[in-house]
Amino acid sequence: MTSAFQKMTDAELDAALADLERQADELRALDLKLDMARGKPSPEQTALSRPMLDLLTSQSDLTDNGADADNYGAPEGLPSARALAAELLGVDPANVSVMGSSSLNLMYDCVENGYVHGIGGEKPWCQQGTVKFLCPAPGYDRHFTVTESFGIQNVPVPMREDGPDMDVVREYVEKDATVKGIWCVPRYANPTGVTYSDDVVRAFAALRPAAPDFRIFWDNAYAVHTFRGEGDPLMNIFDALAEQGGEKNLVYEFASTAKVTFPSSGMAWVTASPADMAELRRSFSAMRVSPEKISQLAHVRFLKDAAGVRAHMEKHAEIVAPRFALVQQKLSEGLGGLDVATWTDPNGGYFVSFEGPEGSAKAIVALTAELGVKLTGAGAPWPYGKDPRDTNIRIAPTYPSLEELGQALDVFVVAVKLVAARLAKAERA
Ligand SMILES: Cc1ncc(COP(=O)(O)O)c(C=O)c1O
């Protein structure tokens, strides 16, 4: 892609640069302090769940299908919480454990189980020498941090418009027994917003791993987070496994109410094959007696069932959709026709993934910060923070108000243009 700046004459480019430097100086003088860095719901969104706090009082019945929410017991979670979690993912509640308030924490526990105890009777990963995880990139930085923290080697895999490049995934998983896992966000992936196609889901289910202790970490964090239209369809990976016939111990699936109710104060769950769940439960039982069932009770009384969750998520969508629309509007108005960048336009999730000119992302993020707008660090969506082409920037538009977001995007657009113009100038030096 040849940018409009690259096509200019020297005189035109110098004039454009001078004009953009002036615009940047004007923005710098405003001393803005805006944040488009992390994917957090806005205060308006968390307020949607405040009525949940009124549902449990000192007079409330704290039992649920024979389980006491106010005491030890029900180590796999309250029966109605497991039923809700299972309904949302389309799986059997018998294979669901609801525990903790963070799905990332459960993912960590599962990696730790492989690392310390081993999976399916295999040697613990810590005794197997080099161990690798595949990381579709750009992806979720905190996934990569989990495996990196164990000294597991993170291997980037290209992301396409319908999911990870399955030829690359198959090659690694089926030929290299040191590959023990892959991080996946199958619906509205962080940060690309991509939803995996049926072909990709089926290709995952059909994998024949070289390592018997290989597992797919299927993080369905944005399973219910559609903000536009009917939402992208996602095939249930356990249905895809069933199509292959028989039960394979291949997938750990995770989700949580983090961006449904209150991040870090909700409920999280994991589901897997019966054999894998039995193994994980043995490992979990050494960590905790039983989970936070009062929070689970509040959640099921508030959300009720999958239809209740859908209705609640429609309220989130009303708040979130205008912010994503503003991103599209500001980027199209500011950058359309300049051939300097592309960006995603997702139907759900929390992010827009932006691709600038080669070698620009770090400079854009730094300049945007200088002009008062914080963005996720360039490179963060790549293993070890290394974006090989330095092009990707993650935009998280949900937290700021619409007015702040508009200002932040105006700053971002100027920064992108100025960096693209400086790059075009540097090419001619
Ligand atoms: C893909 C993905 N998974 C998990 C999480 C965190 O979820 P939790 O708060 O349940 O740990 C996030 C938060 O941004 C996310 O983007």
The ligand as an ORCA input file, in Angstrom:
! r2SCAN-3c Opt
* xyz 0 1
  C      -9.793    -12.781     25.893
  C      -9.931    -12.456     27.336
  N      -9.965    -13.448     28.235
  C     -10.075    -13.215     29.545
  C     -10.150    -11.924     30.027
  C     -10.241    -11.709     31.497
  O     -11.355    -12.339     31.995
  P     -11.541    -12.509     33.566
  O     -11.778    -11.156     34.132
  O     -12.706    -13.432     33.686
  O     -10.275    -13.121     34.103
  C     -10.132    -10.842     29.119
  C     -10.173     -9.465     29.605
  O      -9.860     -8.529     28.919
  C     -10.013    -11.119     27.743
  O      -9.969    -10.148     26.837
*
